[in-house]
């Protein structure tokens, strides 16, 4: 291709861009030559008009804010309502400024009208969104529902208001909302099939929040995990264990598992097991155990504690010690039980109550002539240190 043709090609592109810029700035397409000087005068006058309009609107906005500050005490507006009113006034100022600019830069009247309608609908939905949180809080507080359901309803209502707001705004500019909603429904159906597990967790989360089997702050036991519930989200439940480890469990697993709520009532009963020797007095041991429970601060006096004989075993008499605590003490229960066992052992030692351990006694007749090496063991009793695999006491005769 000749160089002259390439030059003419780029000149034509530059000329078209030049003309397009002239038309975009308000020039007429009927003019044979581009009159940039008159166009610059029109542009300057339009800019001055826009600045004047923005200044007037800014003055009215400042005046409205000043009146609000001065009359806030008289009309008894709290901080939350004051913020809402300021936000509405700011929104009106921004929209009015936008309309003023559009009216001066050759926008079509239908476009300006559509913008005004869309801005009005957007403002209405904003006010509904800003005030919905307080309304939901009052309604749930009246019916005694928890904070988790409140957050769930707020999220659902926020999404609903956002969708309706976008649909109303887009409808003002000629969008077919029915077709759009139908398309979103098809997309939502496809996403639902692709994310069945997430959808199952979502539905299970709503079920958990509505049933209120447990709430945030409760101490629960589920699937070998025990801890305090710190968050019930729409997809997962978060549990903080005694080791300060957060366990995140999918809500579908929570809904299908056995959940033990340890703090659903005002007090909870726990127990420990201790034992004494056969020859020790049961009443004396019981008295010492109950005294230890009385001296333990976290143990409640009502309901009453108890120490009863649970079993007469091979190595002694087994007591089951039952006591009650407040829900706040559940998180420290292993440590509480350890201290109780230690205090009971110290009390037994002070009262000369022995704690038996597994042992074996060998009894052999004296009238049998044994070798000298084995004769010293004929009449002795040998005690063996505690061993989980030790055999019970037996009489063994050769």
Secondary structure, DSSP 8 states (H G I E B T S, - for coil): --HHHHHHHHHHHHHHHHHHHHHHTT--TT-SS--HHHHHHHHHHHHHHHHHHHHHHHHHHHHHHHHHHHHTTTTT--HHHHHHHHHHHHHHHHHHHHHHHHHHTT--HHHHHHHHHHHHHHHHHHHHHHHHHHHHHHHHHHHT--HHHHHHHHHHHHHHHHHHHHHHHHHHTT--HHHHHHHHHHHHHHHHHHTHHHHHHHHHHHHHHHHTSS-TT-EEEETTEEEEEEEE-SSEEEEE-TTS-EEEEEHHHHHTS-EEETTSSSEEEEEEEEEE-TTS-HHHHHHHHHHHHHH-TTS-SSS--EEEEEEE-SSSEEEEEEEEEEGGGGGGHHHHHHHHHHHHHHHHHHTT-------------SSS---HHHHTTSS--------TT---------
